[in-house]
Amino acid sequence: RRGLHQRLPHPPHKILDPHHVHNFWGASPALDLQDVVSAARATVCCSSCNGQDRNHPEPGDRPFSAFLIGTGDPRHVITTVARSRRHGGRDNVMSFHVFESTMAETARHMLLLTVLMTDDSPPAERCERFLEILMNSSVRESTAEYIERIAERLDRVTCAVFAGEIDTVSHDPIAQVFDLSLLKFRERDDLIDVFRSWLRRGPSEHRDEFNMELAWECRSRYFYGERYDHRKNMVDWDYHTRLVQEGASVIHFRHFAQWRLTGIGFPVRESTYPEVNRTLVTRLHGTTKDHIDRNMQDRGRSVLSEGYWGDLVSGPFFSFGIEAEEPELFRVANRQHVKNAVEVSEYNVASCMFEMRTGVPWKTVMRRRPGMEQDDAMCDANIINAWKNADETFAPVDECSQAGDNGVSGGAHRENSSESSAEYWKRLRVIITGPGDFEKVLTSRALNNCAFDCITVGAWHAHNLQPELGKTARQQKGPGAAPGVLIVEGAKYFVLMDNKTVDNFTNKSEELATQAGFHPVPSAVAIKDANETSKKLRTDLGTRARSSTSVGAGILSGIDDVHRVFVAI
């Protein structure tokens, strides 16, 4: 494998790390897309209508639809679905079209969502499984068996759907949530091949077990080059000059270094990780270096290489680990964070699962429990695992919000049962679009009649901001109409980019979005309030950081400054 020279079909910006081809996680915090859409439309209405006509229909008043392009993981789907009751429209179906560059990334979307949808284990355990699969290159033996069970289930359901026997699996939430009708026959075969590659037994029982530790070492040797023996010093430099300076110091250096050196980003207590996370093992076309031609170019055979071809530098901590609704998680004492990104990630995923089952935000319940210390209230497994506990009664969301910090309103009892959780997932539709040529996807018949409320573009797919993309967004065709919203992920937390490159990336993304028919929302963030949490942490930690990414058009109040928000013209 060390003799392979990776072909780089697209996009050209991946020359930062030539072997980083697949994106298995995002580089920005999870968003409640309905909240962002409401804030963007309100901001545009305030600036255009001068406060006179602000009757834009909210996303909760009708079915909400979104198009996710290269987000890397389902963090936006999970957060948006969990908080959908805050925006009304409890019975409306929410649809998400998902596009990724490879089928392996798409299959991971399905796997991670299935982990949360499966009610065969307590929610706290599913939370650990979810983060372990998302963030670790190697997993526990029990987690490897869990991945295999989910893969067999996905394989069985998708094969039944493709064979036209959907009645045999109609009771399974996978068949109810995922829509695979847009996939071509070859893409269907690729999806099934990915699911079966996650199995440790089966048709390929005779094959050699993949060595993730060796694959990580080979990637590291190629990336660091002659500085491989000093890679710990380089990790320290990247952490303090990029992550800390950008306000992500809640990521503990020990966790960041452990991931950079071994691939373990979510340590589960004192566990060992003997099994390979098969969801991160993918195949890639490459060329061997057999000989050199007369032009001194390497020539060889085209081969299919199995290995780890994902991120090796930035890390998986940004999806759930650097932002949260609970400010106590970011408290600093003695120039050190009391909590870290691993605990913040666990809190965010657990709070989403809790709100899905109860309809009440986690922070609202925590304020109503007397006699509990704040640190103990963050991730209390007794509350997270409350399935049918008669002592747990929760008021509806609107009543909780009016009860105050110390009062408990006498709301109706909301039953915590696995049946109610399954019913809640039926409101979600995830439409899988086949990977490949994005222009063909945009011009396909399936998307011609779509009018998306929200389009989210990942940083690695910023080159897909094409003029045809604007035609798929909901247009503002008159007074009171609700325009579509475009959210573009920035490169703020890309470790290999300096500040100047990040600013150029932001400016270029804004230029492409404007050409696609979107206009940046006017900034509603005062300079002193921009990235308030991060600035406070920098002051407490005494870092000599530049101010956050320059405050300007596209940044919304209450939304992180990694994403830029645009509205369809």
N, C-alpha and C positions, 0 to 999 in steps of 0.2 A: 504493500500500500504506500510505502514511502516513495516509491518510484512513480507514483501517479501525478500527473499534472492536470489540475482541474480546469475544465473549460468554463468560461464565464459567458453564458448566453446573454443574460440581462439580469438585473440592471447594472450599469457600469459603476455605480457608486459602491458596490460591494468589493471593490479592490482594496478597501480598508483591511479586510481579512479575506483573502481569495477563497478560503474554504468555508466561509460562512455563507451558506446557500439557503438553508431552511431557517425559518423564524418560528420558534416554538413558544415564545412569550413576547409580550409587548414591552415597550420602552416608555410607558406613561401610566399614570394611575387610572383605575377603573372609573367610568362615568355613568351617571344616571342620564341616559340620553334624552328621556322625556323632560327632565329638569333643564338640561342645556337648551333644548329646543324652545321650551317656554321662556327661558331667560333671553335667548337671542331674539325671539319674536317680540317680546316686550320692549327690549332695547331699541330695536329698529322702529317699532311703532311710536315710542316716545320721541325719537329723533325726527320722524317723518310727519307725525300727526300733531306734534306740539301739545300732546296730552289731551287731545279732544276725542279721538276715536281709537280706543284700545281694545276693541272687541274681537281680537284674534281668537279663533277657536283653539282651545288647549288640546294637547295630544290625547288627554284622557276622555275627551268628548266623542271620540270616534276611534276606530282601529288604528293603531300606531304601526308604522312600517319603517324599517331602516335597512340600509345597505352597508355592510361591513367589508371593507377592502383591505386585506393584509393586516388585520389587527393582531394576529399571532396567537391569541387565546380568547376564550369566551368571557373575559372579565366584564365587558360592557353588557353582554346579554344577561349575565347573572345579576349584576347590579340593577339594571333597568327593570328586569322582571320582578326582583325582590321588592323594589320601591314603587311599583306601579300603582298600588292602592293609594299612595299619597296624592296621586293626580286624578283620582276618580276613575270611572269606566271600568268597574271590577269585572264585568262580563265580556269586555272587548278582547278580541284575539290580537296578540302582538306578533308581528312577522318580522323576521330578520333574514335577509339574503346574505349569504356568507361566500366570499371569494378569497381564495388563497392561491399562492403560486404553485403549490404541489398538493397531491392528494394526501400525502403523509400529514401535512399540517391540518388539512380538513378533517381527516380521521381523528386527530387529537382533539379537535373541537367537539366532535361527537362523543368521544370517550369521556372527556372531562364533564360535559353536561350530563352524561348518563350516570356518572359517579354520584352526582348530587340528586338525580332523580330516583336512584335506587333506594328503596326503604328496607333493605335486608340487614341494616346495621344502624346503631345509634347515630344521630347527627354529628356528635363530637368526633366519632371515629371516621365518619365520611369526610369531615373537614380535614383531618390529618391525612387521609388517603389522597384527597384532592390535591393538597399542597405538596405532598411527597411526590406524586406523579408529575405535577407541574414543574417542580423546581430541582429535582434530584436526578442525576445521571445513573445512580444505582439505588436500589430500593431494598426493603426488607423482604424476607421470604414470603411472609403473609401478603404483602402488597403485590408481589409478583404473581401469586396465585389469584389475587383479586383482579389484576389486570387481565389475566388469562380468562377468568370467568366472564368479565365484561366483554372481552374480545369475542368469545364464543357466542355470547348473546347477540352482539352486534352483527356477527357473521350470519347467524341464523335468521335474524329479522330482515336484514338487507337482502339475503338470498330469496326469502319468501316474497318480499315486495317486488323484487326484480322478476320473479317467476310468475307474478300475477296472483299469488296465493296470500294476499294480504288478510283475508278473513281468518287465516290460521294464527296470525300474530296481532290481530286488531286490539287485543286486550293489553298488549305491551305498550308502555309509554313511548318507547323508541319509535314505533310505527305511527304514533299519534303526533309526535313532536316534529320529527324530521321528514322533510319532503325531498325525495330524491328523483323526482320526475324530470328535472332539467338535465340530468347526467346522460351523456352518450354511452353507448355500449362499451366502448373501450374504457371510459372513465369509471363505469360500474365495475368492470373487471379489476381495474387498478385499486378501487376502494376495497373490494373483497380481498385482494392480495395483501393490502396493508393490514387488514384485520387478522388475516391468517399468519402474517409474519410476526405478530405479537405472541403467538402460541409457542410454547416451549416443546410441544410434542405435536404430532400430526404427520402430514406428508413429508416434511423435512426433518424427520426424527433422527436421521443419521448425520446431520450436519454438525459441524463443530460449533460449540457455544461461543458467542461473540464476547470478546474481552474488552469491556468498556474502559478499564484502567489503562490498557495498552493503547487503545484508540485515543484517549484523552492525552496520554503522554506524547504520542506521535503528533497530534495536532499542536500541542504546546511547543514541542521542539521545532516544528516548522515555523510557528508564529514568532517565538522569541529568538530563534536563530542562535547566534553566538552568545546571546545574553541569557540563555536558558538556565545556566547555573546561578544567575542572579535574579531569577524571576520573582522571588519574594520581595526583593527591593523594588522591582517594577510594579508589583501589586500595591505596595505601600505608596508609591508615587502616584499611581492612578487614583487610588482612594482619596488621598488628601488634596490633590490638585484638581480633581474633577468632581467627585461625588460630594465631598464636604463643602467645596467652594460653591456648588450649585444647590446647597440646602438639603442634601439627602444624607446628612450625618446620622439619621436614625438607623441607617444600615450599619450594623456593628462591624468593625474592621475584622474581627475574628470570623464572622460569617462570610464576609466578602472574600477574605483570603482563602477560607476553606473551599468556597465554590470555585474560585479561580484555579486552585491547585488540584482539587479532587473531584469537583463537579457536584458537591453536596451543598445545596442551598437552604434546605429545610431539615435540620437535625431533629429527629424524634427522640427526645430524652437521651438515653445512653445506648441506643440501638446500634447494631451493625448492619451493613448494607451489602450482603453477598451477591445479590441478584442484579442483573442488568435491567435498566428501565428500557424495555423493548420499544416503547413509543418514541424514543429518541434515536433509534437505530434506523437509518434510511439508506437507500441505494442511490448512487449518483453515477452518471456517465462521465468517464474520464479517458485519458490517453496515456499509455505506458511510454516510458522513455527508452526505446529499444536502440535507436541509433540517431546520429546527427547528420542532416543533409548538407549539401554544398553551401547552403546559406547559413550554416551553423544553427539550424533550428532543430529542436527535438522532434523526432518522429517515432510513431509506434502504433500499437493496436488499440482500437476502441474497446473498452471494457466497462463493466458495471461493477462499481466498488461499493461494498457495504461498510458503513462507518458512522461516526458522529459528525454531521456537517452543520451543526448549529452554532449558536453564539458561544464564544469562548472568553469574552472580554467584559461586557457590561453587567450581565447577570439577570436573574429572573425576579429581582426584588421589587421592581417598580410597579407591577400590576396591582398588587394588594398591600405592599409593605411601606409606602411612604406617605399615604394620605388616609385619613379616617375622620369620621364625624365626631369622635370623642377627643377633645383637646388634651385630656389627661394622659393619653398615650404618648404625647410628645413633651412631657414635662422633663425639665433638665434640673439636675441637682448635682452640685459640686463639679460643674463643667462636664457632666456625663449624662446621657439619656438614661432615664429610669427604665424605659422599655426599648425594644429594638424592632427591626423590620420583620423578624420572624414572628414575634408576638402580635405586631400590628396586622400581619397577613392572616394569622389565625383568627384575630378579632373580626376582621372584615368579612371573611368567608362565613364564620359562625353567625355573625349578625344578619347576613343576607339569608342564610338558611332559616334563622329564627323568624325573620319578618315574613318569609314565604309561608310559614306554617301558621303564624298568629295574626298577621296583618298589623302588628304593632312594632315600631322601631325599637331596636335593642336598647338604645340610650334612654328611651321613655320608660321602659320597665326598670332600668337600673336606678333611675331617680326615685322610683316609688317603693324601693325595698329598704326599709329602715334597718339599722343595726348591721349593715354590711360595709366593710371597708372598700374604698374605691378600687384598690388594686385587686381585691378578691372578686369584685363585681365585673371585671372586664370579660373574663371567659369562664363563668361559672358553669361547669358541666352539668350540674343538677338542673339548671334552667334550660340549657341547650337541649338536653336529652329528655325534657318533659314531653312525653308523647300523649298520655291520657291521665295526667295528674289532676285530680279533682280540686286540689288546693290552688292550682294556678288559674286565675281568672284575669283576663286582659280586656280592657275597654277598647272600643274601636279607635282608629287612629285619630279622628277628628276630636273625639272626647278626651283622649289622652293629651292632645296638644292644648286643650283649654283647661286642663286640670292644674297646671302650674308645676313647679319643680317638686313641691312637697305634698300636694293634694292628690288624692286618688278619686276619680269620678266613678260613680256607680254604673259602669257600663255593663253591657250584656256579656254573658259568658261565651268565650270563643274556644271551642274544643280543639285541643292539640292532638290530632290523630293522623295516622299515616294516610287514611282515606282522604282527608281534607287536603293534605299535601299533594296527593296524586291528582286530585281535581284541579288544584292550582296550576299544575304543569300543563294541563290541557289547554290553557290559554296561550301557550307559546307555540309558534311555528318557526322552524329553522329551515329555510330553503337553501339547499346546497347547490351552488353553481359550479360547474366544472372548471378546474384550473386550466391554464394554458394561455391562449391569446386573449388578452383583456379586451381588445377592440371588438373581437367577435362576440364576446359576452355582452358588451354594451349594445351592440347592434342586433342582438338576437331578438326573436319575436317575443320571448318570455319577458323581456324588460321594456319592450316598446310601450306598453300600457301602464307601466309602473310610475307612481308619483310618490317618491319616498319623502317622508317627513324629515329623515336624517340620513346623511351619508357620511360615514367615518372612514378616513383613509389613514393607514399606518405609515410611519416614517419611511419604512423600506419600500413602500409602494407609492411614494410621492410622484414618481414619474408617470403614474396612471391618472394624474389629474389632466384629463384630456377634454377637449371641447364637447365631445359627445356625452360626457358625464353630466353636464348641466341639464341635458334633456330628460334625464331620469328623475330629477328632483321636482317636488311640488312647486308650481310657479305661482307668483303673486300676480293674479290677473285682474285685480280690482280692489277697491277699498274694503277692508275687513277680511281679505283673503289671507290664508296662512301660507307663507312661503316655506320652501324646503331649506334645511340647514346643513351646511357642510362643516365637518370637524376634521382638521388636519393635525396629525400628531407631529410634534417637533422633535428635534435631535438634541434636546437639552442634556439628556442623560447618556448620550453616546460617549463612551470614555475616550475613544480614539479621536474625537473631534475637539479642537480648541474653540475658544469663544468666538473668534472671527469666523470660523467655518460654520458654527451653529447659527450665527446671525445671517450669513449668506444663504444657508439652507432655508431659514425662515423667510427671507425676502424672495427667494426663488419660488418657494411654495405659494406665497401670496400672489406672485405674478402668474403662476400656472392656474391658480384658483380663479383669478380675475378673468383670464382668457377662457375658462370653462363656463363663465356666466354667473359667477358669484361675486358678492361684494362683502368685504370685511365689516363686521358689526362695529359701530363706534365704541371705543373703549369706555366702559362705565366704571373703571377702577382708578381711584386716585393713586397718585404715586406713592404716598405713604402707606396705602393699604395693599399694594400689589405684593403678592406672595408673602403675606404678613407672617404666617407661621414660619416659613423658612428664614426670613430676616431675623425674627426673634431668636431662633436657634443659633444663627450665626453670631449674634451679639452675645448670647450666653456662653457660647463656646469660644469666643475670642478669635474667630477666624477673620483673616483679612480678605474677605470675598468681595468680588464685584457685586453690585446690585443685581437683582434678578434680571432675566431676559427683558430687554427694554420694553417698558409699558407703552402700548400703542394699540392700533386698531386690531380687533380680533380677540382681545382678552376680555372675558366676562367677569363680573364681580361674583365671587363665590366659586369660581372655576379655576383650576390650576392654570399656571402660565405655560405649561408644556403644549397644550392644544391651542390652535388658532381656529376661530369660529367665523364662518361666512354664511351669508344668506343669499338665496337665489334671487336674481334680479327679475 
